[in-house]
Amino acid sequence: MNRGLSIGERKTIFVLFILSSLLWGLEGCREDWSARIGIYPLVQSLSQPFEAYSFEVLQQKLSLNPPRFAFVLVGNTDIQPGKRENQNSIYRKLLDVCCAINPRPSFLFHLGDIAAASGDRDAWMEFLSASRPFVLPSTSDCTAPESTTFLLTVPGDLDVRDKISQGAYLETFSCGDRRTYYSFNFKGVHFVVLDSEMVDEGLLSRYFGWNRYQDRVSGGQLEWLQEDLTRAAGMPVFIMVHKPVFPPSYARHEGYCLDRHYFDRERLVGLFKEYSVRGVFSGHEPICYCTAIEGTHYLISGGGGRPAYTIERLGGFHHFLYVAFYDDSAGVCYAVDSNGSVRLEVALEH
């Protein structure tokens, strides 16, 4: 007489089935999975640390193969008004190196956390003064920077915390329609600035501090992004947002960036893949970091002045990113430290 399977045997078969399904599913996306949680970039950084080549070598590369235009990104300057040392002097030193590169970049993106405190207008004014020759665009030319070296900002969590600081931020840095997210075209390339620090005006936010929109790109902003990318279809696209989409496993804020809301993050990544976004640049973490997932490069550049909290081998050094864009629609990103040495070179191709 055949007996049926016991409860223990059924549980064992069920567990084996689940494990085999997971292993079968991960076999095709093993590299993608390891990149998503930062394991592969961690191993790569430990085995192949950030080695430098000189500023002169970078300049020689750019002179032998001149780009069509270039732009610069820096984050986490943490300016403190009246303070001439530490963060403030580091940012000025980085900008001196940046302005010495030929060709000079057409514009500079600040990736958020301009000052050490939200709504600090004095610190913002000092930042604007230190950022010259980059200047804020006026309302009329914000969407078509052609001749001036422009300064464009991304709202960070230290910049915007509530309605008051958001209003002060918009009065100081916005152009055009006074929104914290926007886009523009420049020489056949589409640039998008997103806001991971949206202010929630609901009752729960006002009384309990719970923000439905922070650490995510969702709702009306996500709808706007999809429409914007549809209009820009066929153009190379670069995205700027303060909170990283894929913070590395050794980052201090893992789980508190755009990875905090998994399904919103995956919808965003799906859009990036659908519209062949070349690069997504973020700040927030004071490190230099790069990973590639489903054809899109995700870079973190938070080395504008805030003290690093990881070792240099894992990107803990002050730096900015210099992106050179060429006529064949290829882009190359260089991470340049405060001494002018290039610490990372990445081809931004899809």
C-alpha positions as CSV (number, residue, x, y, z in Angstrom):
1,M,0.0,0.0,0.0
2,N,1.5,3.3,-1.2
3,R,1.6,6.0,1.5
4,G,1.3,9.7,0.7
5,L,4.1,12.1,1.3
6,S,4.5,13.3,4.9
7,I,4.3,16.9,5.9
8,G,8.1,17.1,6.3
9,E,8.7,15.6,2.9
10,R,6.3,18.1,1.3
11,K,8.0,21.0,3.0
12,T,11.4,19.7,1.8
13,I,10.1,19.4,-1.8
14,F,8.6,22.9,-1.7
15,V,11.8,24.4,-0.3
16,L,13.9,22.7,-3.0
17,F,11.5,23.9,-5.7
18,I,11.7,27.5,-4.5
19,L,15.6,27.3,-4.3
20,S,15.9,25.8,-7.8
21,S,13.5,28.5,-9.2
22,L,15.6,31.3,-7.6
23,L,18.9,29.8,-8.9
24,W,17.4,29.3,-12.4
25,G,16.2,32.9,-12.4
26,L,19.4,34.4,-11.0
27,E,21.6,32.5,-13.5
28,G,20.6,34.9,-16.3
29,C,20.9,38.0,-14.2
30,R,23.8,37.2,-11.8
31,E,25.9,40.1,-12.9
32,D,22.9,42.5,-12.8
33,W,22.0,41.4,-9.3
34,S,25.5,41.8,-8.0
35,A,25.8,45.2,-9.5
36,R,22.4,46.3,-8.0
37,I,23.5,45.6,-4.4
38,G,27.0,46.8,-5.0
39,I,28.9,43.5,-4.6
40,Y,30.5,43.6,-8.0
41,P,31.7,47.3,-7.7
42,L,33.0,46.5,-4.2
43,V,35.1,43.5,-5.4
44,Q,36.3,45.6,-8.4
45,S,37.3,48.5,-6.2
46,L,39.2,46.3,-3.8
47,S,41.0,44.3,-6.6
48,Q,41.5,47.3,-8.9
49,P,41.6,50.4,-6.7
50,F,41.2,54.0,-7.9
51,E,44.6,54.6,-9.6
52,A,45.5,58.0,-10.8
53,Y,47.0,59.5,-14.0
54,S,48.1,63.0,-14.2
55,F,46.2,66.2,-15.2
56,E,48.7,66.5,-18.1
57,V,47.7,63.1,-19.5
58,L,44.0,64.1,-19.3
59,Q,44.7,67.4,-21.1
60,Q,46.6,65.5,-23.8
61,K,43.7,63.1,-24.4
62,L,41.3,66.0,-24.7
63,S,43.6,67.9,-27.1
64,L,44.1,64.8,-29.3
65,N,40.4,64.1,-29.4
66,P,38.5,67.3,-28.7
67,P,35.0,66.8,-27.5
68,R,32.0,68.6,-28.9
69,F,31.2,70.0,-25.5
70,A,31.8,69.0,-21.8
71,F,30.0,69.4,-18.5
72,V,30.9,69.0,-14.9
73,L,29.2,67.5,-11.9
74,V,29.9,67.9,-8.2
75,G,27.9,67.2,-5.0
76,N,27.9,67.6,-1.3
77,T,29.9,70.9,-1.0
78,D,28.3,71.5,2.5
79,I,29.2,75.2,2.4
80,Q,29.3,77.0,5.7
81,P,29.1,80.8,5.6
82,G,32.2,82.7,6.7
83,K,34.2,79.5,7.1
84,R,37.3,79.6,4.8
85,E,38.7,76.2,5.6
86,N,37.7,72.6,5.1
87,Q,34.6,72.2,2.9
88,N,34.7,75.7,1.5
89,S,38.3,75.6,0.5
90,I,38.0,72.1,-1.0
91,Y,35.2,73.2,-3.3
92,R,37.2,76.3,-4.4
93,K,40.2,74.0,-5.1
94,L,38.1,71.6,-7.1
95,L,36.7,74.5,-9.1
96,D,40.2,75.9,-9.9
97,V,41.1,72.5,-11.3
98,C,37.9,72.3,-13.2
99,C,38.4,75.7,-14.8
100,A,41.9,74.8,-15.9
101,I,40.7,71.9,-18.1
102,N,40.5,72.7,-21.8
103,P,37.9,72.7,-23.2
104,R,36.2,74.5,-20.3
105,P,32.8,72.8,-19.5
106,S,29.7,74.5,-20.8
107,F,27.9,74.1,-17.5
108,L,28.2,72.7,-14.0
109,F,25.6,70.6,-12.2
110,H,25.6,70.6,-8.5
111,L,24.1,67.3,-7.3
112,G,22.6,68.6,-4.0
113,D,23.5,69.5,-0.4
114,I,25.0,72.8,-1.3
115,A,25.1,74.1,2.3
116,A,25.4,72.4,5.6
117,A,22.0,73.6,6.7
118,S,18.7,73.9,4.8
119,G,17.5,77.3,3.7
120,D,20.9,78.9,4.6
121,R,20.8,81.9,2.2
122,D,24.2,83.2,3.4
123,A,25.8,79.9,2.5
124,W,24.1,79.8,-0.8
125,M,25.3,83.3,-1.7
126,E,28.9,82.2,-0.7
127,F,28.5,79.1,-2.9
128,L,27.3,81.3,-5.9
129,S,30.3,83.6,-5.4
130,A,32.7,80.7,-5.2
131,S,31.2,79.1,-8.3
132,R,32.2,81.8,-10.7
133,P,32.6,81.8,-13.7
134,F,29.6,79.5,-13.7
135,V,26.4,81.6,-13.2
136,L,22.8,80.8,-12.8
137,P,20.8,81.0,-16.1
138,S,18.1,83.7,-16.4
139,T,14.5,82.8,-17.1
140,S,14.8,83.3,-20.9
141,D,17.9,81.2,-21.5
142,C,17.5,78.4,-19.0
143,T,16.4,75.9,-21.6
144,A,19.1,76.7,-24.2
145,P,22.5,77.4,-22.7
146,E,24.7,78.1,-25.7
147,S,27.4,80.6,-24.9
148,T,27.6,81.2,-21.1
149,T,29.0,78.7,-18.6
150,F,26.0,77.9,-16.5
151,L,25.4,76.6,-13.0
152,L,22.5,74.3,-12.6
153,T,21.4,72.8,-9.3
154,V,19.7,69.6,-8.0
155,P,17.8,69.9,-4.7
156,G,19.3,67.8,-1.9
157,D,17.9,66.8,1.5
158,L,20.1,69.4,3.2
159,D,18.8,72.1,0.8
160,V,15.0,71.4,1.0
161,R,13.3,70.1,4.1
162,D,10.0,71.9,4.2
163,K,7.9,74.4,2.4
164,I,9.9,77.4,3.7
165,S,13.3,76.0,2.7
166,Q,11.8,74.9,-0.7
167,G,10.6,78.5,-1.3
168,A,14.0,79.9,-0.4
169,Y,15.7,77.4,-2.7
170,L,13.4,78.2,-5.6
171,E,13.9,81.9,-5.2
172,T,17.7,81.5,-5.2
173,F,18.3,78.8,-7.8
174,S,15.3,78.2,-10.0
175,C,14.7,79.5,-13.5
176,G,11.8,79.3,-15.8
177,D,8.6,77.8,-14.3
178,R,10.0,77.6,-10.7
179,R,10.0,73.9,-10.4
180,T,12.5,71.7,-8.6
181,Y,12.6,69.3,-11.6
182,Y,13.1,70.3,-15.2
183,S,14.8,69.4,-18.4
184,F,16.6,71.0,-21.4
185,N,18.3,70.2,-24.6
186,F,21.9,71.2,-25.4
187,K,23.6,70.4,-28.8
188,G,21.5,67.3,-29.4
189,V,21.7,65.9,-25.8
190,H,18.8,65.9,-23.4
191,F,19.4,66.7,-19.7
192,V,16.9,66.0,-16.9
193,V,17.0,67.2,-13.3
194,L,14.8,65.2,-10.9
195,D,13.8,65.9,-7.3
196,S,14.1,63.2,-4.8
197,E,13.2,65.6,-2.0
198,M,9.7,66.7,-2.9
199,V,7.9,68.6,-0.2
200,D,4.7,66.9,1.0
201,E,2.0,69.4,2.0
202,G,-0.4,66.8,3.4
203,L,-1.7,66.7,7.0
204,L,0.4,63.7,7.9
205,S,3.5,65.5,6.8
206,R,2.7,68.7,8.6
207,Y,1.8,67.1,11.9
208,F,3.9,63.9,12.0
209,G,6.7,64.6,9.6
210,W,5.9,61.7,7.3
211,N,6.8,62.7,3.7
212,R,5.1,60.6,1.0
213,Y,7.4,61.9,-1.7
214,Q,10.9,61.8,-0.2
215,D,13.4,59.2,-1.4
216,R,11.3,58.5,-4.6
217,V,10.3,59.8,-8.0
218,S,6.6,59.1,-8.2
219,G,3.2,60.5,-8.9
220,G,3.1,63.7,-11.0
221,Q,6.9,63.9,-11.3
222,L,7.1,60.3,-12.7
223,E,4.3,61.1,-15.2
224,W,6.1,64.3,-16.3
225,L,9.3,62.3,-16.7
226,Q,7.7,59.7,-19.0
227,E,6.2,62.5,-21.2
228,D,9.5,64.3,-21.2
229,L,11.5,61.2,-22.2
230,T,8.9,60.4,-24.9
231,R,9.5,63.9,-26.4
232,A,13.2,63.4,-26.3
233,A,13.1,59.9,-27.8
234,G,16.2,59.1,-29.9
235,M,18.4,61.7,-28.2
236,P,21.2,60.8,-25.7
237,V,19.8,61.3,-22.2
238,F,21.6,62.2,-18.9
239,I,19.7,62.2,-15.6
240,M,20.6,64.1,-12.4
241,V,19.0,63.3,-9.1
242,H,20.3,63.8,-5.5
243,K,19.6,60.4,-3.9
244,P,21.3,57.5,-5.6
245,V,19.2,54.9,-7.4
246,F,21.6,52.1,-6.5
247,P,23.7,53.0,-3.4
248,P,26.5,50.6,-2.9
249,S,26.4,47.9,-0.2
250,Y,29.1,49.7,1.8
251,A,27.3,53.1,1.6
252,R,26.1,54.7,4.8
253,H,22.6,55.4,3.4
254,E,21.8,52.1,1.7
255,G,18.1,51.5,2.1
256,Y,17.4,55.3,2.6
257,C,17.9,56.4,-1.0
258,L,15.7,55.7,-4.0
259,D,16.1,52.0,-3.1
260,R,13.9,52.7,-0.1
261,H,10.8,52.3,-2.3
262,Y,11.5,49.3,-4.5
263,F,8.6,49.4,-6.9
264,D,8.9,53.1,-7.6
265,R,12.7,52.6,-8.1
266,E,12.0,49.7,-10.6
267,R,9.5,51.7,-12.6
268,L,12.1,54.5,-12.8
269,V,14.8,52.0,-13.9
270,G,12.4,50.6,-16.5
271,L,12.0,54.1,-18.0
272,F,15.7,54.5,-18.1
273,K,16.1,51.3,-20.0
274,E,13.2,52.0,-22.4
275,Y,14.6,55.4,-23.4
276,S,18.3,54.3,-23.4
277,V,19.4,56.7,-20.7
278,R,23.2,56.9,-20.9
279,G,24.0,58.0,-17.4
280,V,22.3,58.8,-14.0
281,F,24.3,61.1,-11.7
282,S,23.7,61.4,-8.0
283,G,25.2,62.9,-4.9
284,H,24.3,62.3,-1.2
285,E,27.0,59.8,-0.5
286,P,30.5,61.4,-0.2
287,I,32.1,58.9,-2.5
288,C,33.1,58.3,-6.1
289,Y,31.2,55.3,-7.4
290,C,30.1,53.8,-10.7
291,T,28.0,50.7,-11.7
292,A,26.2,49.7,-14.9
293,I,22.8,48.1,-14.9
294,E,20.7,47.2,-18.0
295,G,22.8,49.4,-20.2
296,T,22.7,52.5,-18.0
297,H,25.6,53.9,-15.9
298,Y,24.8,55.0,-12.4
299,L,27.4,57.3,-10.9
300,I,27.7,58.8,-7.5
301,S,29.7,62.0,-7.0
302,G,29.5,63.4,-3.5
303,G,33.1,64.5,-3.1
304,G,32.7,68.3,-3.2
305,G,33.7,69.0,0.3
306,R,32.0,66.8,2.8
307,P,34.5,64.5,4.7
308,A,34.6,61.0,3.3
309,Y,33.4,58.2,5.5
310,T,35.0,55.4,3.6
311,I,38.6,54.5,2.5
312,E,40.1,56.1,-0.6
313,R,40.3,52.6,-2.2
314,L,36.5,52.6,-2.2
315,G,36.1,56.1,-3.6
316,G,36.5,58.1,-0.4
317,F,38.3,61.2,-1.9
318,H,37.3,64.7,-2.9
319,H,36.6,65.0,-6.6
320,F,34.3,66.2,-9.4
321,L,33.2,64.5,-12.6
322,Y,34.1,65.9,-16.0
323,V,32.0,64.5,-18.9
324,A,33.3,64.9,-22.5
325,F,30.7,64.4,-25.2
326,Y,31.8,63.6,-28.8
327,D,30.3,64.0,-32.3
328,D,29.7,60.2,-32.6
329,S,27.3,60.4,-29.6
330,A,29.8,58.9,-27.3
331,G,30.6,60.3,-23.8
332,V,33.5,59.7,-21.5
333,C,33.3,60.5,-17.8
334,Y,36.5,61.3,-15.8
335,A,36.6,61.6,-12.0
336,V,39.2,64.3,-11.2
337,D,40.4,64.8,-7.7
338,S,41.4,68.0,-5.9
339,N,45.1,67.6,-7.1
340,G,44.0,67.3,-10.8
341,S,44.6,63.6,-11.0
342,V,42.1,61.4,-12.9
343,R,41.0,58.6,-10.6
344,L,38.3,57.0,-12.9
345,E,37.5,56.9,-16.6
346,V,34.2,55.5,-17.8
347,A,32.8,55.3,-21.3
348,L,29.1,56.4,-21.2
349,E,27.7,54.3,-24.0
350,H,24.4,52.5,-24.2
